[in-house]
Amino acid sequence: CGCVRRAVLGASRRTHGRWRTPEYAIWCAMNSRCHSPKSPAYRYYGRRGIRVCDRWRKSFAAFLEDMGQRPAKGLSVERSDNDGGYNPGNCCWADHRKQMQNTRRNHFITFQGETLCVTEWARHIGIPAPTLFNRLHRNGWSTKRALTTPLKTKTIA
């Protein structure tokens, strides 16, 4: 019936036995967006010069050895230096919130020796992010004024 042949071939082709894991899917997507011009995300990665280091590109096992298993559901590979490549010194597991704090579109503000993106500053001082964005970019407020002016409270008469 061919079952022995399938079992023998399957065992000989199996390299890591983890092809159905989230880590493997993440590894495949990372390689695709950096090295395959046919990938829809290639223009944001490969075309910008973002590459996967040779060690990881050639071996899922090496990637898994360096990164470890994904510690929690919902985490993905984060590059600390957004313009740097995928390599052990530039990558960690991160949640969506942290990923969104490290995009090219973010605007970082330094105030009193602390540097955060607009969203984090808004969370830190307790105002909505769109309000802070408008203060800085639409209204032309200084950083100090935007971060220290409390929200107006509406009074009901």
C-alpha positions in Angstrom: 0.0 0.0 0.0 3.0 2.3 0.2 2.7 3.2 3.9 6.3 1.9 4.7 7.7 3.9 1.9 5.9 7.1 3.1 7.1 6.6 6.6 10.7 6.1 5.5 10.7 9.1 3.1 9.0 11.2 5.8 11.6 10.4 8.3 14.4 11.1 5.9 13.0 14.5 4.9 12.2 15.6 8.4 14.8 18.1 9.7 13.3 19.6 12.8 9.8 18.3 13.1 8.4 21.8 13.9 7.0 22.9 10.6 3.5 23.3 12.1 4.6 25.6 14.9 4.0 29.4 15.2 7.8 29.8 15.4 8.2 28.1 12.0 5.5 30.2 10.4 7.1 33.4 11.8 10.5 32.3 10.5 9.1 31.6 7.0 7.3 35.0 6.9 10.4 36.8 8.0 12.5 35.2 5.2 9.8 35.8 2.6 9.3 39.5 3.3 13.1 40.1 3.3 14.2 37.9 0.4 11.3 37.3 -1.9 10.3 40.1 -4.3 7.0 38.3 -4.8 6.0 38.9 -1.1 3.5 41.7 -0.6 5.6 43.0 2.3 8.9 42.9 0.4 8.7 46.6 -0.4 8.8 47.4 3.3 11.6 45.0 4.1 13.8 43.6 1.3 13.6 46.6 -0.9 14.7 48.8 2.1 17.7 46.5 2.6 16.4 44.6 5.6 17.8 41.1 5.5 17.8 38.0 7.6 21.3 37.0 8.8 22.8 34.0 7.0 22.7 31.8 10.1 18.9 32.3 10.4 18.2 32.4 6.7 19.8 29.0 6.2 18.5 27.3 9.3 15.2 27.3 11.2 17.0 25.3 14.0 19.6 28.1 14.4 16.8 30.7 14.5 15.0 28.7 17.2 18.2 28.1 19.1 18.9 31.9 19.2 15.4 33.2 19.8 13.9 30.3 21.8 10.3 29.3 21.7 7.8 32.1 21.6 7.2 32.8 25.3 3.5 33.6 24.9 0.8 33.6 22.3 0.5 36.8 20.3 4.2 37.6 20.3 6.3 38.1 17.2 9.8 38.9 16.3 10.7 42.6 17.0 13.8 44.3 15.6 15.2 46.8 18.1 16.8 48.9 15.4 14.0 49.3 12.9 16.5 49.9 10.1 18.6 46.9 11.1 18.3 43.3 9.9 17.0 40.2 11.6 19.8 38.8 13.7 20.4 37.6 17.3 21.7 41.0 18.4 18.7 43.0 17.0 15.7 40.7 17.7 13.5 39.7 20.6 9.9 38.5 21.1 7.5 41.4 21.5 3.7 42.0 21.7 1.8 44.1 19.2 1.9 47.2 21.5 5.7 47.2 21.7 5.9 46.5 17.9 3.8 49.6 17.2 6.1 51.7 19.4 9.0 50.8 17.1 7.8 51.8 13.6 9.3 54.2 11.1 6.1 56.3 11.3 6.4 57.1 15.0 7.3 60.5 16.3 9.6 60.4 19.3 9.6 63.2 21.9 12.3 63.9 24.5 11.1 65.8 27.6 13.0 66.0 30.9 15.5 63.4 29.8 12.9 60.8 28.8 12.2 59.8 25.2 8.9 58.2 24.3 6.7 58.0 21.2 3.5 60.2 21.2 1.3 57.3 22.2 3.4 56.4 25.2 3.7 60.0 26.3 -0.1 60.2 26.1 -0.5 57.1 28.2 2.1 58.4 30.6 0.4 61.7 31.2 -3.1 60.4 31.0 -4.5 62.1 27.9 -5.8 60.7 24.6 -3.1 60.2 22.0 -5.0 62.1 19.3 -5.2 65.1 21.7 -1.5 65.1 22.2 -0.8 64.6 18.5 -3.1 67.6 17.7 -1.4 69.8 20.3 2.0 69.1 18.8 1.3 68.9 15.1 -1.9 70.8 14.3 -1.8 73.5 17.0 1.9 73.9 17.0 2.3 73.8 20.8 5.8 73.4 22.3 6.7 70.0 23.8 6.5 71.4 27.3 3.1 73.0 26.8 1.7 69.9 25.1 2.8 67.6 27.9 2.1 69.7 30.9 -1.3 71.4 30.0 -4.1 69.4 31.7 -7.2 68.5 29.7 -10.1 70.9 29.8 -13.0 69.6 31.8 -16.5 70.2 30.6 -18.9 71.6 33.2 -22.6 71.0 33.0 -24.6 74.1 34.0 
